[in-house]
């Protein structure tokens, strides 16, 4: 599997990977794919590439993009301040648990470091233990929480 920067013409994949990023607990019916059209979710992909922290890396397997990690400075669930890019990451289900997410996160952290950012943030559902372990492994730590989520930051 190849980790690389997303090509500009591939930006349309972000909607699909945003849907894949939605944590669905065991036994819960997944939402309709149209959920990504809600205003609070469109901010993750709309006009991607126009912001100073709009970066995306993808995982490619045999020519097919199977995962993405992207950042933006936006007032999303993981927002900590206007200088810190927020992360979104997801992989197709069949590629999870195979190390690709960790490699993708490390690649994205390295890219943000070279671009001069000092830290990155994200929000993760407290019930999503597998994701929390990956985030901690690559350097994220919990800095805040609410009833459902941890807000995590990685110093770059």
C-alpha positions in Angstrom: 0.0 0.0 0.0 1.2 3.4 -1.0 0.8 6.6 1.2 0.8 9.8 -0.9 -0.6 13.2 -1.1 -4.1 13.5 -2.6 -4.2 14.9 -6.2 -6.3 18.0 -6.6 -8.7 16.2 -9.0 -9.4 13.5 -6.3 -11.0 16.0 -3.8 -14.4 14.5 -4.5 -13.4 11.4 -2.5 -13.5 13.4 0.7 -17.3 13.1 0.9 -17.1 9.3 0.7 -14.3 9.1 3.4 -16.2 11.6 5.6 -19.1 9.1 5.6 -16.6 6.3 6.4 -15.3 8.4 9.3 -18.6 8.3 11.1 -18.3 6.0 14.1 -21.1 3.6 14.3 -21.3 1.6 17.5 -22.1 -2.2 17.4 -25.8 -2.8 16.8 -26.6 0.7 15.6 -28.1 1.3 12.2 -25.7 3.5 10.0 -27.2 6.8 8.9 -28.1 7.5 5.3 -25.2 8.7 3.2 -26.9 12.0 2.7 -25.8 12.9 6.3 -22.6 14.3 4.8 -24.7 17.1 3.2 -25.5 18.6 6.6 -23.9 22.1 7.1 -21.9 20.9 10.1 -20.4 18.1 8.0 -20.0 19.9 4.6 -17.2 22.0 6.2 -15.0 19.0 6.1 -14.9 18.9 2.3 -16.6 22.0 0.7 -14.0 24.1 -1.2 -11.2 21.8 -0.1 -7.9 23.2 -1.1 -8.8 26.8 -0.6 -7.6 27.0 3.0 -4.1 27.4 4.3 -4.3 24.1 6.2 -6.1 22.1 3.6 -3.9 19.0 3.2 -4.8 15.4 2.4 -2.9 12.2 2.2 -4.3 9.0 1.0 -3.7 5.3 1.1 -3.7 3.6 -2.3 -3.9 -0.1 -2.8 -3.5 -1.4 -6.4 -4.4 1.9 -7.9 -7.5 2.4 -5.7 -7.7 5.0 -2.9 -8.8 3.1 0.2 -8.2 5.7 2.9 -7.7 9.4 3.6 -6.5 11.7 6.3 -7.1 15.4 5.8 -6.8 18.6 7.7 -8.4 22.0 7.7 -8.6 24.9 10.1 -12.4 24.9 10.8 -14.7 25.3 13.7 -15.5 21.6 13.9 -15.8 19.1 16.7 -12.0 19.0 17.2 -11.4 22.7 17.0 -9.0 24.1 19.6 -7.9 27.4 18.0 -7.6 29.2 14.7 -4.0 28.2 14.2 -4.4 24.4 14.7 -5.6 22.2 11.8 -8.3 19.6 12.7 -7.8 16.1 11.4 -10.3 13.8 9.7 -9.3 10.2 8.9 -10.9 7.1 7.6 -10.3 3.9 5.8 -12.6 1.5 4.1 -13.7 -1.1 6.7 -11.7 -3.9 5.1 -8.4 -1.9 5.4 -8.8 -1.1 9.1 -6.6 -2.8 11.7 -3.8 -3.5 9.2 -1.5 -0.6 10.1 -2.5 1.7 7.2 -4.2 4.2 9.4 -1.1 4.6 11.6 1.1 5.1 8.6 -1.4 7.6 7.1 -1.5 9.5 10.4 2.3 9.6 10.7 2.5 10.8 7.1 0.0 13.6 7.7 1.7 14.7 10.9 5.1 14.8 9.0 3.5 16.9 6.3 2.0 19.4 8.7 5.3 19.7 10.5 7.1 20.6 7.2 4.4 23.2 6.5 5.2 24.9 9.8 2.2 24.0 12.0 2.9 23.5 15.7 0.1 21.1 16.5 -3.0 19.3 15.1 -6.2 18.4 16.8 -9.1 16.0 16.4 -12.3 14.8 18.1 -13.0 11.1 18.7 -16.0 9.3 20.1 -15.1 7.9 23.6 -16.5 4.5 22.5 -14.1 4.3 19.5 -11.4 2.6 21.5 -9.5 1.3 18.4 -9.1 4.8 17.0 -8.1 6.3 20.3 -5.3 3.7 20.5 -4.0 4.7 17.1 -4.2 8.4 17.9 -2.3 7.9 21.1 0.3 5.8 19.4 1.1 8.6 16.9 1.3 11.3 19.6 -2.1 12.6 20.3 -3.2 13.3 23.9 -6.5 14.2 25.4 -6.8 17.9 26.3 -10.6 18.2 26.8 -13.8 16.1 26.6 -17.5 16.4 26.5 -20.2 13.8 27.2 -19.4 11.8 24.0 -16.0 12.8 22.7 -12.4 13.4 23.6 -10.6 16.4 22.1 -7.1 15.4 21.3 -4.0 17.4 20.3 -0.6 16.3 18.8 2.3 18.6 19.3 4.3 18.6 16.0 
